[in-house]
Amino acid sequence: MDKIMTRKDKKGYAWYRLLAGFYSGYENISCGGNNTIKQHKARILQRLQYYTHHVDLELVEPEQKPVCKFLTRAIKNGMESWYVPILPAIGHMKKNLKWEYGYNHLPGNLKEKYAYTEVLGPRGPFVDNDLIIGLVLLAPSAEYPKHKHTGIEESYLCLAGSVAYNDVGVFSTNTLIYVPPGETHQLSSDTEEPALLAYAWLADSKTLAKATMEWAK
């Protein structure tokens, strides 16, 4: 699909509601008094506030991955513990999202347990070169190995379930994980329930345009 749509279109309105959901999620998450995270959050909100009013939508062809069978369950779990507008918005748009892997090679059975979808970024459907936001879905007992994003400041907003991060802590619904540029990190999900995360990448436009997803050596 390559149709340009605006918020006045019925389907376009649903997409803009999803974009606004990311804003609401980041707006309502606590920074825990950490100034670095506070500044990261402020930069995301500043850009999202602009985009929700000024960016047009170029639809992409939807694509499903095996892990998508857990999406409805993850949304339901998230709404039971933390109701934010992004969760019903994801549910409404779940058949329109393009889920991807992002890596040339996935170890083990990760093809069955992981996928991500970009919502705003250089590849759209909301096209922008200064910020990437999207969703990561992990099945129960998923092991997302060590990886890094060179020159990119990243955060994960936990919308549903729980994930262990770098063997140093477990983050559950309504928490934020901050990842400094280039830091090697890994995630693993709970053995019983899926995890749904919003993610954000911040960098200059040249870095984001050439951004790659790299397994750490």
Solvent accessible surface area in square Angstrom, and as a share of the most:
residue,aa,sasa,rsa
1,M,115,0.51
2,D,111,0.58
3,K,122,0.52
4,I,101,0.51
5,M,12,0.05
6,T,54,0.31
7,R,95,0.35
8,K,188,0.79
9,D,50,0.26
10,K,187,0.79
11,K,84,0.36
12,G,0,0.00
13,Y,130,0.49
14,A,9,0.07
15,W,4,0.01
16,Y,10,0.04
17,R,97,0.35
18,L,0,0.00
19,L,0,0.00
20,A,46,0.36
21,G,1,0.01
22,F,0,0.00
23,Y,50,0.19
24,S,20,0.13
25,G,0,0.00
26,Y,0,0.00
27,E,87,0.39
28,N,91,0.47
29,I,4,0.02
30,S,84,0.54
31,C,25,0.15
32,G,73,0.70
33,G,82,0.79
34,N,69,0.36
35,N,94,0.48
36,T,71,0.41
37,I,34,0.17
38,K,123,0.52
39,Q,88,0.39
40,H,0,0.00
41,K,27,0.12
42,A,55,0.43
43,R,84,0.30
44,I,0,0.00
45,L,26,0.13
46,Q,131,0.58
47,R,70,0.26
48,L,0,0.00
49,Q,105,0.47
50,Y,125,0.47
51,Y,16,0.06
52,T,16,0.09
53,H,128,0.57
54,H,121,0.54
55,V,20,0.12
56,D,75,0.39
57,L,0,0.00
58,E,68,0.30
59,L,11,0.05
60,V,32,0.18
61,E,104,0.47
62,P,41,0.26
63,E,70,0.31
64,Q,100,0.45
65,K,37,0.15
66,P,57,0.36
67,V,0,0.00
68,C,16,0.09
69,K,156,0.66
70,F,33,0.14
71,L,6,0.03
72,T,78,0.45
73,R,97,0.35
74,A,0,0.00
75,I,14,0.07
76,K,122,0.52
77,N,38,0.19
78,G,0,0.00
79,M,70,0.31
80,E,123,0.55
81,S,82,0.53
82,W,31,0.11
83,Y,139,0.53
84,V,6,0.03
85,P,65,0.41
86,I,0,0.00
87,L,0,0.00
88,P,41,0.26
89,A,1,0.01
90,I,0,0.00
91,G,23,0.22
92,H,115,0.51
93,M,3,0.01
94,K,63,0.27
95,K,164,0.70
96,N,33,0.17
97,L,1,0.01
98,K,66,0.28
99,W,0,0.00
100,E,33,0.15
101,Y,39,0.15
102,G,40,0.38
103,Y,21,0.08
104,N,168,0.86
105,H,125,0.56
106,L,13,0.06
107,P,47,0.30
108,G,82,0.79
109,N,85,0.44
110,L,6,0.03
111,K,111,0.47
112,E,94,0.42
113,K,43,0.18
114,Y,1,0.00
115,A,0,0.00
116,Y,14,0.05
117,T,1,0.01
118,E,16,0.07
119,V,0,0.00
120,L,0,0.00
121,G,0,0.00
122,P,38,0.24
123,R,127,0.46
124,G,4,0.04
125,P,2,0.01
126,F,0,0.00
127,V,69,0.40
128,D,22,0.12
129,N,77,0.39
130,D,57,0.30
131,L,0,0.00
132,I,7,0.04
133,I,0,0.00
134,G,0,0.00
135,L,0,0.00
136,V,8,0.05
137,L,0,0.00
138,L,0,0.00
139,A,1,0.01
140,P,19,0.12
141,S,52,0.33
142,A,0,0.00
143,E,120,0.54
144,Y,7,0.03
145,P,43,0.27
146,K,111,0.47
147,H,0,0.00
148,K,68,0.29
149,H,7,0.03
150,T,87,0.51
151,G,42,0.41
152,I,3,0.02
153,E,23,0.10
154,E,4,0.02
155,S,0,0.00
156,Y,4,0.01
157,L,0,0.00
158,C,0,0.00
159,L,0,0.00
160,A,0,0.00
161,G,18,0.18
162,S,24,0.16
163,V,1,0.00
164,A,29,0.23
165,Y,15,0.06
166,N,42,0.22
167,D,127,0.66
168,V,119,0.68
169,G,28,0.27
170,V,111,0.64
171,F,55,0.23
172,S,55,0.35
173,T,27,0.15
174,N,70,0.36
175,T,44,0.26
176,L,21,0.10
177,I,4,0.02
178,Y,43,0.16
179,V,2,0.01
180,P,51,0.32
181,P,75,0.47
182,G,30,0.29
183,E,64,0.29
184,T,51,0.30
185,H,1,0.00
186,Q,45,0.20
187,L,3,0.02
188,S,25,0.16
189,S,13,0.08
190,D,58,0.30
191,T,98,0.57
192,E,120,0.54
193,E,63,0.28
194,P,0,0.00
195,A,0,0.00
196,L,0,0.00
197,L,0,0.00
198,A,0,0.00
199,Y,9,0.04
200,A,0,0.00
201,W,19,0.07
202,L,8,0.04
203,A,19,0.15
204,D,87,0.45
205,S,45,0.29
206,K,158,0.67
207,T,37,0.21
208,L,5,0.02
209,A,66,0.52
210,K,162,0.69
211,A,32,0.25
212,T,79,0.46
213,M,38,0.17
214,E,58,0.26
215,W,65,0.23
216,A,26,0.20
217,K,249,1.05
